[in-house]
Amino acid sequence: MCLAVPGQLVSVTGDDPLMRTGKVSFGGILKEVHLACVPEAKVGEYVIVHAGLAIGILDEEEAARTLQYLQQIEALGEGAPGSP
């Protein structure tokens, strides 16, 4: 199973659509991601990232809903046997 996580694009580097990268904030943690699959992405938008590659653009509401689901999954795992 693969998991992609939404984050907010805070900066973009490069002009070549195939070589552009950006800094994406995941709850305040910044990561550098490749933007080749979303050349139209703009600073302030939410992108969904898998393995260091932004694979889609989300609106703010959809990003918030996805983050809420991930938090719920994490909370369920905390109660599982053998979890820290």
DSSP file (Angstrom, degrees, kcal/mol; ACC not computed):
  #  RESIDUE AA STRUCTURE BP1 BP2  ACC     N-H-->O    O-->H-N    N-H-->O    O-->H-N    TCO  KAPPA ALPHA  PHI   PSI    X-CA   Y-CA   Z-CA
    1    1 A M              0   0    0      0, 0.0     2,-0.3     0, 0.0     0, 0.0   0.000 360.0 360.0 360.0 137.0    0.0    0.0    0.0
    2    2 A C        -     0   0    0     48,-0.0     2,-0.4     2,-0.0    48,-0.0  -0.771 360.0-157.0-104.7 151.0    1.3    3.5   -0.9
    3    3 A L        -     0   0    0     -2,-0.3     2,-0.4     2,-0.0    48,-0.3  -0.994   5.4-169.1-131.3 129.1    0.6    6.6    1.1
    4    4 A A        -     0   0    0     -2,-0.4    46,-0.2    46,-0.1    50,-0.0  -0.935  12.1-153.8-115.0 142.5    0.7   10.2   -0.2
    5    5 A V  E     -A   49   0A   0     44,-2.5    44,-2.7    -2,-0.4     2,-0.2  -0.933  12.2-125.6-121.4 135.9    0.5   13.1    2.3
    6    6 A P  E     +A   48   0A   0      0, 0.0     2,-0.3     0, 0.0    42,-0.2  -0.542  34.5 164.4 -80.3 146.2   -0.7   16.6    1.7
    7    7 A G  E     -A   47   0A   0     40,-2.4    40,-2.8    -2,-0.2     2,-0.5  -0.966  37.9-102.9-151.5 164.0    1.4   19.6    2.4
    8    8 A Q  E     -AB  46  25A   0     17,-2.1    17,-3.1    -2,-0.3     2,-0.5  -0.803  30.1-127.2 -97.7 129.0    1.5   23.3    1.6
    9    9 A L  E     + B   0  24A   0     36,-3.0    35,-3.4    -2,-0.5    15,-0.2  -0.607  32.2 171.9 -73.5 119.7    3.9   24.6   -1.0
   10   10 A V  E     +     0   0A   0     13,-3.1     2,-0.3    -2,-0.5    14,-0.2   0.644  61.3   6.6-108.7 -19.2    5.9   27.4    0.5
   11   11 A S  E     - B   0  23A   0     12,-1.2    12,-1.5    31,-0.1     2,-0.4  -0.984  58.1-148.7-159.3 157.4    8.6   28.1   -2.2
   12   12 A V  E     - B   0  22A   0     -2,-0.3     2,-0.4    10,-0.2    10,-0.2  -0.985   8.4-164.8-131.1 139.5    9.5   27.1   -5.7
   13   13 A T  E     + B   0  21A   0      8,-3.1     8,-2.2    -2,-0.4    -2,-0.0  -0.988  50.6  24.7-125.7 133.3   12.9   26.8   -7.3
   14   14 A G        -     0   0    0     -2,-0.4     6,-0.1     6,-0.2     7,-0.0   0.076  55.1-129.9 100.1 152.1   13.7   26.6  -11.0
   15   15 A D  S    S+     0   0    0      5,-0.1     5,-0.1     4,-0.0    -1,-0.1   0.676  78.7  93.7-107.6 -27.4   12.0   27.5  -14.3
   16   16 A D  S >> S-     0   0    0      1,-0.2     3,-1.8     3,-0.1     4,-1.2  -0.577  71.8-141.8 -71.4 119.2   12.3   24.2  -16.2
   17   17 A P  T 34 S+     0   0    0      0, 0.0    21,-0.2     0, 0.0    -1,-0.2   0.784 100.2  49.9 -55.4 -28.9    9.0   22.4  -15.6
   18   18 A L  T 34 S+     0   0    0      1,-0.2    18,-0.2    19,-0.1    19,-0.1   0.643 117.1  39.2 -84.5 -13.7   10.8   19.0  -15.4
   19   19 A M  T <4 S+     0   0    0     -3,-1.8    -1,-0.2    16,-0.1    -3,-0.1   0.419  83.7 125.0-114.9  -0.8   13.4   20.2  -12.9
   20   20 A R     <  -     0   0    0     -4,-1.2    15,-2.5    -5,-0.1    16,-0.3  -0.292  34.1-178.0 -62.9 142.6   11.4   22.4  -10.6
   21   21 A T  E     -BC  13  34A   0     -8,-2.2    -8,-3.1    13,-0.2     2,-0.3  -0.889   3.4-167.8-131.4 166.9   11.5   21.7   -6.9
   22   22 A G  E     -BC  12  33A   0     11,-2.3    11,-2.8    -2,-0.3     2,-0.5  -0.992  26.4-114.0-151.9 157.6    9.7   23.2   -4.0
   23   23 A K  E     -BC  11  32A   0    -12,-1.5   -13,-3.1    -2,-0.3   -12,-1.2  -0.851  34.7-165.0 -92.7 128.4    9.7   23.4   -0.2
   24   24 A V  E     -BC   9  31A   0      7,-2.9     7,-2.2    -2,-0.5     2,-0.6  -0.951  12.4-138.0-118.9 133.2    6.6   21.8    1.2
   25   25 A S  E     -BC   8  30A   0    -17,-3.1   -17,-2.1    -2,-0.4     2,-0.7  -0.808  14.1-172.8 -94.5 123.0    5.4   22.3    4.8
   26   26 A F  E >  S- C   0  29A   0      3,-2.9     3,-1.3    -2,-0.6   -19,-0.1  -0.836  82.6 -39.1-111.3  88.6    4.0   19.2    6.5
   27   27 A G  T 3  S-     0   0    0     -2,-0.7     3,-0.1     1,-0.3    -1,-0.1   0.843 124.9 -41.4  61.3  34.2    2.7   20.6    9.7
   28   28 A G  T 3  S+     0   0    0      1,-0.3     2,-0.6     0, 0.0    -1,-0.3   0.255 114.8 115.0  97.3 -11.9    5.7   22.9   10.0
   29   29 A I  E <   -C   26   0A   0     -3,-1.3    -3,-2.9     2,-0.0     2,-0.4  -0.840  58.3-145.6 -92.6 121.1    8.3   20.4    8.9
   30   30 A L  E     +C   25   0A   0     -2,-0.6     2,-0.4    -5,-0.2    -5,-0.2  -0.725  20.8 176.8 -93.0 133.6    9.8   21.5    5.5
   31   31 A K  E     -C   24   0A   0     -7,-2.2    -7,-2.9    -2,-0.4     2,-0.4  -0.983  29.9-122.5-132.4 145.0   10.8   19.0    2.9
   32   32 A E  E     +C   23   0A   0     -2,-0.4     2,-0.3    -9,-0.2    -9,-0.2  -0.747  37.8 179.9 -84.5 129.7   12.2   19.5   -0.6
   33   33 A V  E     -C   22   0A   0    -11,-2.8   -11,-2.3    -2,-0.4     2,-0.3  -0.935  29.9-112.7-131.6 154.9   10.0   17.8   -3.3
   34   34 A H  E     -Cd  21  53A   0     18,-2.7    20,-2.7    -2,-0.3   -13,-0.2  -0.674  20.1-166.5 -85.5 140.8   10.1   17.5   -7.0
   35   35 A L    >   +     0   0    0    -15,-2.5     3,-1.3    -2,-0.3     6,-0.2   0.164  51.3 115.6-113.9  16.3    7.3   19.3   -8.9
   36   36 A A  T 3  S+     0   0    0    -16,-0.3    -1,-0.1     1,-0.3   -17,-0.1   0.824  79.0  50.0 -58.8 -33.5    7.6   17.7  -12.4
   37   37 A C  T 3  S+     0   0    0     17,-0.5    -1,-0.3     1,-0.3     3,-0.1   0.635 118.5  38.7 -81.2 -13.5    4.1   16.1  -12.2
   38   38 A V    X   +     0   0    0     -3,-1.3     3,-2.2   -21,-0.2    -1,-0.3  -0.481  64.5 159.6-132.9  63.6    2.5   19.4  -11.1
   39   39 A P  T 3  S+     0   0    0      0, 0.0    -1,-0.1     0, 0.0    -3,-0.1   0.713  75.1  58.8 -62.2 -18.8    4.2   22.1  -13.2
   40   40 A E  T 3  S+     0   0    0     -3,-0.1    -2,-0.0     2,-0.1    -3,-0.0   0.486  77.0 124.8 -87.5  -3.3    1.2   24.4  -12.6
   41   41 A A    <   -     0   0    0     -3,-2.2     2,-0.3    -6,-0.2     6,-0.0  -0.309  44.1-160.6 -62.5 137.8    1.5   24.3   -8.7
   42   42 A K    >   -     0   0    0      4,-0.1     3,-2.2     1,-0.0   -33,-0.3  -0.861  29.8 -85.7-120.9 153.8    1.9   27.7   -7.1
   43   43 A V  T 3  S+     0   0    0     -2,-0.3   -33,-0.2     1,-0.3     3,-0.1  -0.313 116.0  30.9 -54.9 135.0    3.2   28.8   -3.7
   44   44 A G  T 3  S+     0   0    0    -35,-3.4    -1,-0.3     1,-0.4   -34,-0.1   0.090  95.0 112.6  99.2 -21.0    0.4   28.6   -1.1
   45   45 A E    <   -     0   0    0     -3,-2.2   -36,-3.0   -36,-0.1     2,-0.5  -0.409  68.7-116.9 -80.8 161.3   -1.4   25.7   -2.8
   46   46 A Y  E     -AE   8  58A   0     12,-1.0    12,-2.9   -38,-0.2     2,-0.3  -0.841  30.6-171.7 -98.9 133.7   -1.6   22.2   -1.3
   47   47 A V  E     -AE   7  57A   0    -40,-2.8   -40,-2.4    -2,-0.5     2,-0.5  -0.881  22.2-128.2-120.3 155.1    0.1   19.3   -3.0
   48   48 A I  E     -AE   6  56A   0      8,-2.4     7,-3.1    -2,-0.3     8,-0.8  -0.919  30.3-159.0-105.4 129.1   -0.1   15.7   -2.3
   49   49 A V  E     +AE   5  54A   0    -44,-2.7   -44,-2.5    -2,-0.5     2,-0.4  -0.888  17.3 178.6-119.2 134.3    3.4   14.1   -2.0
   50   50 A H  E >  S- E   0  53A   0      3,-2.4     3,-1.5    -2,-0.4   -46,-0.1  -0.988  75.8 -16.8-132.9 124.1    4.5   10.5   -2.4
   51   51 A A  T 3  S-     0   0    0     -2,-0.4     3,-0.1   -48,-0.3    -1,-0.1   0.847 128.9 -48.9  53.4  41.3    8.2    9.5   -2.1
   52   52 A G  T 3  S+     0   0    0      1,-0.2   -18,-2.7   -19,-0.1     2,-0.5   0.569 117.6 107.2  81.0   9.1    9.5   13.1   -2.6
   53   53 A L  E <   -dE  34  50A   0     -3,-1.5    -3,-2.4   -20,-0.2     2,-0.5  -0.980  67.1-134.7-124.8 122.8    7.3   13.8   -5.7
   54   54 A A  E     + E   0  49A   0    -20,-2.7   -17,-0.5    -2,-0.5    -5,-0.3  -0.645  26.9 177.1 -72.8 123.8    4.3   16.0   -5.7
   55   55 A I  E     +     0   0A   0     -7,-3.1     2,-0.3    -2,-0.5    -1,-0.1   0.462  56.4   1.7-111.9  -3.7    1.7   14.0   -7.6
   56   56 A G  E     - E   0  48A   0     -8,-0.8    -8,-2.4   -18,-0.1     2,-0.4  -0.982  63.2-113.5-172.0 165.7   -1.4   16.3   -7.4
   57   57 A I  E     - E   0  47A   0     -2,-0.3     2,-0.3   -10,-0.2   -10,-0.3  -0.926  28.9-167.4-112.2 136.6   -2.8   19.5   -6.3
   58   58 A L  E     - E   0  46A   0    -12,-2.9   -12,-1.0    -2,-0.4     2,-0.2  -0.880  22.3-118.3-118.6 151.4   -5.5   19.7   -3.6
   59   59 A D     >  -     0   0    0     -2,-0.3     4,-2.4   -14,-0.1     5,-0.2  -0.499  38.7-104.0 -80.0 164.3   -7.8   22.5   -2.5
   60   60 A E  H  > S+     0   0    0      1,-0.2     4,-2.4     2,-0.2     5,-0.2   0.857 119.5  52.3 -59.4 -38.8   -7.4   23.6    1.2
   61   61 A E  H  > S+     0   0    0      2,-0.2     4,-2.2     1,-0.2    -1,-0.2   0.917 110.7  46.6 -65.1 -43.8  -10.6   21.8    2.3
   62   62 A E  H  > S+     0   0    0      2,-0.2     4,-2.3     1,-0.2    -2,-0.2   0.888 112.0  51.3 -66.8 -38.6   -9.6   18.5    0.8
   63   63 A A  H  X S+     0   0    0     -4,-2.4     4,-2.5     2,-0.2    -2,-0.2   0.925 110.6  48.7 -62.5 -44.8   -6.1   18.8    2.3
   64   64 A A  H  X S+     0   0    0     -4,-2.4     4,-2.1     1,-0.2    -2,-0.2   0.897 111.3  50.1 -62.4 -40.8   -7.5   19.5    5.7
   65   65 A R  H  X S+     0   0    0     -4,-2.2     4,-2.1     2,-0.2    -1,-0.2   0.913 110.9  48.9 -65.0 -42.5   -9.9   16.5    5.4
   66   66 A T  H  X S+     0   0    0     -4,-2.3     4,-2.2     1,-0.2    -2,-0.2   0.913 110.8  50.0 -63.9 -42.9   -7.1   14.2    4.4
   67   67 A L  H  X S+     0   0    0     -4,-2.5     4,-2.1     1,-0.2    -1,-0.2   0.878 108.9  53.0 -62.9 -37.1   -4.9   15.3    7.3
   68   68 A Q  H  X S+     0   0    0     -4,-2.1     4,-2.0     2,-0.2    -1,-0.2   0.909 108.2  50.2 -64.5 -41.5   -7.8   14.7    9.7
   69   69 A Y  H  X S+     0   0    0     -4,-2.1     4,-2.3     1,-0.2    -2,-0.2   0.911 109.3  51.4 -62.5 -41.7   -8.2   11.2    8.4
   70   70 A L  H  X S+     0   0    0     -4,-2.2     4,-2.2     1,-0.2    -1,-0.2   0.883 108.7  51.2 -63.9 -37.8   -4.5   10.5    8.9
   71   71 A Q  H  X S+     0   0    0     -4,-2.1     4,-2.3     2,-0.2    -1,-0.2   0.887 109.3  50.8 -64.5 -39.1   -4.7   11.8   12.5
   72   72 A Q  H  X S+     0   0    0     -4,-2.0     4,-2.0     2,-0.2    -2,-0.2   0.899 109.7  49.9 -65.3 -40.4   -7.7    9.4   13.1
   73   73 A I  H  X S+     0   0    0     -4,-2.3     4,-1.9     2,-0.2    -2,-0.2   0.916 110.6  50.1 -63.6 -42.5   -5.7    6.5   11.7
   74   74 A E  H  X S+     0   0    0     -4,-2.2     4,-1.5     1,-0.2    -2,-0.2   0.912 109.2  51.6 -61.9 -42.8   -2.7    7.4   13.9
   75   75 A A  H  X S+     0   0    0     -4,-2.3     4,-0.7     1,-0.2    -1,-0.2   0.882 108.2  51.7 -62.9 -38.7   -5.0    7.6   17.0
   76   76 A L  H >< S+     0   0    0     -4,-2.0     3,-0.7     1,-0.2     4,-0.3   0.891 108.0  52.4 -64.4 -38.3   -6.4    4.1   16.2
   77   77 A G  H >< S+     0   0    0     -4,-1.9     3,-1.2     1,-0.2    -1,-0.2   0.795  98.4  65.0 -67.9 -28.7   -2.9    2.7   16.0
   78   78 A E  H 3< S+     0   0    0     -4,-1.5    -1,-0.2     1,-0.3    -2,-0.2   0.780 103.1  47.8 -66.5 -25.8   -2.0    4.2   19.4
   79   79 A G  T << S+     0   0    0     -4,-0.7    -1,-0.3    -3,-0.7    -2,-0.2   0.464  89.2 110.6 -91.9  -1.9   -4.5    1.9   21.0
   80   80 A A  S X  S-     0   0    0     -3,-1.2     3,-2.0    -4,-0.3    -3,-0.0  -0.418  82.4 -93.0 -75.6 147.7   -3.4   -1.2   19.2
   81   81 A P  T 3  S+     0   0    0      0, 0.0    -1,-0.1     0, 0.0    -2,-0.1  -0.341 112.1  20.3 -57.6 135.6   -1.6   -4.0   21.1
   82   82 A G  T 3  S+     0   0    0      1,-0.3    -2,-0.1    -3,-0.1    -3,-0.1   0.429  91.5 131.5  85.0  -1.2    2.2   -3.6   20.9
   83   83 A S    <         0   0    0     -3,-2.0    -1,-0.3     1,-0.1    -5,-0.1  -0.581 360.0 360.0 -85.0 150.4    2.0    0.1   20.1
   84   84 A P              0   0    0      0, 0.0    -1,-0.1     0, 0.0    -6,-0.1   0.503 360.0 360.0 -68.1 360.0    4.2    2.5   22.1
